[in-house]
Amino acid sequence: MKVHSGNWSGPITTPFTDVVTRFFCSHEYSADFHRLFNGFSRKGLEKSWDRHQKMAEYFHAGLESMGLKLFVKEKVRLPTVTTIVAPHGYDWKEITTYIMKTHSLEISGGLGTSVGLVLRVGLMGCNSSKANADMVLAALKDALKHCHRSKV
């Protein structure tokens, strides 16, 4: 994991996002990009976008049924990354650590001014599926059952 500092009020960690930048900056990206693009063309970009949107809606409904709140208003949400308001009384870091140790799933915390306030879950590409959404929902439910909840 690389630590970056930027316009987000100090050092932050970005375990995945900066890989996209390196991919496109690489002088060797051309063949990989065309292979990737051709894969999308065969399946159809519209089908991919539709699948991501449907999975996001499914995942969001599951979170809301657990009593969790989404951080971003519905009309401006991305279908690939879901930002969940950290449940009141819980330590977000304890939740993400528990899920990583118990379920081998990585859920990130907030960035910049949202540090400590949110959990971020990415369901994109081949991971945008009902099975994976259900797996994350079960892991969150388990974490909320087992992590310490403050009485304050």
C-alpha positions in Angstrom: 0.0 0.0 0.0 1.4 3.3 -1.0 1.0 6.5 1.1 0.3 9.7 -0.9 -0.2 13.2 0.2 -2.3 15.6 -1.8 -5.2 18.0 -1.6 -7.0 15.8 0.9 -5.8 17.4 4.2 -2.7 15.2 4.7 -1.4 11.7 3.9 -3.9 9.2 2.7 -3.6 5.6 1.6 -4.9 4.5 -1.8 -4.5 0.7 -2.1 -6.0 0.4 -5.5 -6.9 3.7 -7.3 -3.4 4.7 -8.4 -2.9 1.5 -10.3 -5.3 2.8 -13.0 -3.0 5.8 -13.5 0.1 3.7 -13.8 -1.7 1.4 -16.3 -2.6 4.3 -18.6 0.8 6.0 -18.2 2.8 2.9 -19.1 4.3 2.9 -22.6 3.2 -0.8 -22.9 -0.5 -0.2 -22.3 -1.5 -0.2 -26.0 -1.8 -4.0 -26.5 -3.5 -4.6 -23.2 -5.9 -1.7 -23.7 -7.0 -3.0 -27.1 -7.4 -6.5 -25.7 -9.5 -5.1 -22.9 -11.5 -2.8 -25.2 -12.2 -5.7 -27.6 -13.5 -7.8 -24.6 -15.9 -5.0 -23.7 -17.0 -4.6 -27.3 -17.9 -8.3 -27.6 -20.0 -8.1 -24.4 -21.2 -4.6 -25.1 -20.4 -1.6 -23.0 -24.1 -1.0 -22.4 -24.5 -4.5 -21.0 -21.6 -3.8 -18.6 -23.0 -0.5 -17.5 -26.4 -2.0 -17.0 -25.0 -4.9 -14.9 -23.0 -2.5 -12.7 -26.1 -0.3 -12.2 -28.3 -3.3 -11.3 -25.8 -4.7 -8.9 -25.3 -1.3 -7.3 -29.1 -0.9 -6.8 -29.2 -4.5 -5.3 -26.3 -3.8 -3.0 -27.7 -0.4 -1.9 -31.1 -2.0 -1.1 -29.3 -4.7 1.0 -27.3 -2.1 2.9 -30.5 0.0 3.6 -32.4 -3.2 4.7 -29.6 -3.6 7.3 -30.3 -0.1 8.6 -27.1 1.3 7.0 -27.1 4.7 5.3 -25.5 5.7 2.1 -23.3 8.7 2.1 -23.8 10.0 -1.4 -27.2 11.1 -2.7 -28.9 8.7 -5.1 -28.8 10.8 -8.3 -25.0 11.3 -8.1 -23.8 7.9 -6.9 -21.3 5.8 -8.9 -22.4 2.2 -9.6 -18.9 0.9 -8.9 -18.0 2.4 -5.5 -20.5 2.6 -2.6 -19.8 4.9 0.3 -21.6 3.9 3.5 -21.9 6.1 6.5 -19.9 4.5 9.3 -22.5 3.0 11.7 -23.0 5.2 14.8 -21.1 3.9 17.8 -18.7 1.7 15.8 -15.1 2.2 15.0 -14.8 2.1 11.2 -11.2 0.7 11.5 -12.4 -2.2 13.7 -15.1 -3.0 11.1 -12.7 -3.1 8.2 -10.0 -5.0 10.1 -12.5 -7.6 11.3 -13.8 -8.1 7.8 -10.3 -8.5 6.4 -9.3 -11.0 9.0 -12.5 -13.0 9.1 -13.8 -12.8 5.5 -10.6 -11.9 3.6 -12.5 -8.9 2.0 -11.0 -5.4 1.8 -13.3 -2.6 2.6 -11.7 0.9 2.8 -12.3 3.9 5.0 -12.9 7.4 3.9 -10.5 9.8 2.2 -9.7 13.4 3.2 -12.5 15.0 5.1 -14.5 11.7 5.1 -11.9 9.8 7.1 -13.6 8.1 10.1 -17.0 8.9 8.7 -17.5 6.3 5.9 -16.7 2.9 4.6 -16.0 2.4 0.9 -16.9 -0.8 -1.0 -15.9 -1.4 -4.7 -17.9 -3.8 -6.8 -16.7 -3.4 -10.3 -15.7 -5.4 -13.3 -16.0 -9.1 -12.7 -16.6 -8.4 -9.0 -19.9 -6.7 -9.8 -22.1 -9.7 -9.2 -25.0 -10.7 -6.9 -22.8 -13.4 -5.2 -20.1 -10.8 -4.4 -22.7 -8.2 -3.2 -24.2 -10.9 -0.9 -20.8 -11.8 0.4 -20.0 -8.2 1.3 -23.5 -7.8 2.9 -22.9 -10.9 5.0 -19.5 -9.8 6.0 -20.8 -6.4 7.1 -23.7 -8.0 9.0 -21.2 -10.3 10.8 -18.9 -7.4 11.6 -21.7 -5.4 13.1 -22.6 -8.4 15.3 -19.0 -9.0 16.5 -17.4 -5.5 16.6 -17.5 -3.4 19.8 -20.3 -0.9 19.8 -19.9 2.2 22.0 -22.7 3.0 24.4 -22.2 6.7 23.9 
